[in-house]
Amino acid sequence: MGIPLLDLSAQYQTIKEEINQAVAEVLESARFILGPQVQTFEQEIAAYCGVREGVGVANGTDALMLTLRALGIGPGDEVITTPFTFFASAETISQVGARPVFADIDPQTLNMDLNQWAEKITPRTKAVIGVHIFGQMFDVERVKSIAQQHNLKVIEDAAQAIGAEYRGAKAGSLGDAGIFSFFPTKNLGGYGDGGMIVTSDPALADALRMLRFHGCRTKYYHEQIGYNSRLDELQAAILRVKLRYLDAWNAARREKARVYDEAFAGSGLVPQGCDPLAQPTYHLYVLRTAKRQELMDALAAADIASAIYYPVPLHLQTAYRDLGYQAGDFPVAEEVCRQALAIPCYPELTSAQQRKIVQTIKEVEAFGG
Ligand SMILES: *Cc1c(COP(=O)(O)O)cnc(C)c1O
């Protein structure tokens, strides 16, 4: 039996009865869009994060796009973000007509380099989208202290970081807004698409509620041009069940990451670095090696899944040719894209499976075999 990168079937088996019951309740209720499940789930996520408001939307990408729209960001504006992330972190900036401006990353944490990003601020800059990559939080307060001097909004892309903490504060709660994705493979994943914005700014939440619902406060009275972008009742009901397990699942991931960290110490494999003030979610356990292909081949031969996150930094994506960036512009992000590999690190991974993974890697000559 092979070892996958993530095992959602194994997870389902552990919560099957509760999930099936929650789904049946929604089907019986015949309320499918913007009903009590979504409203309660929004309140539960807001409380979990320690913020005032949660606004459920169709997916994490829309959560970012709608936040930029609600903040009035559009053509002529610039938004600073990292080139080492999932495409949506920058794509949404383009969707609203603004321009993504990239800043290189820190080679340890793989998050935006906090010593460098501010050099990218121009009179056109309106916001910064920081990404807690793989669930490792960056220091949002430090970004905010500079952002505030320039009147910039700070948006946390916490799609991979639900439940992560920095000095005890939850991911998503520190910026002007934070966004989550409930894509099935995320740490809190639905059985379909879903997303949410969290904020303590009631005016922003109000604007987002209108935008997700065709610009309406009251049905059929359209105050502006909006979107159809809603979390649905079925996903909310499923996610409410899963939210009860999130902390235990994240703790299990951290324990497995600790085992890997210890096993690979001194091996030449470099795991993503953790800021000592942060408590990560290990959405992915990613390590760096110049011998990535050897590592991938050895794992594949043992029927162990691994995956490259991310193969191409955003400034070198074909879709962003027009921005005029070149190879060499962000050397750290480019090198990390050549070296980073994710290995299985999910709550249901058994100790025996993890031992097999560690043993397989240690037998590779390059890593001390
Ligand atoms: C998954 C993800 C998104 C987008 O979320 P979707 O729900 O897939 O639209 C945005 N940013 C990051 C960093 C992600 O990992």
The ligand as an ORCA input file, in Angstrom:
! r2SCAN-3c Opt
* xyz 0 1
  C      -5.868     27.494     -1.708
  C      -5.305     28.849     -1.718
  C      -6.007     29.972     -2.195
  C      -7.288     29.872     -2.956
  O      -8.313     29.183     -2.350
  P      -9.443     28.478     -3.252
  O     -10.479     28.121     -2.246
  O      -8.834     27.301     -3.927
  O      -9.961     29.488     -4.227
  C      -5.435     31.218     -2.059
  N      -4.220     31.378     -1.500
  C      -3.505     30.336     -1.053
  C      -2.169     30.584     -0.443
  C      -4.006     29.035     -1.163
  O      -3.262     28.015     -0.743
*
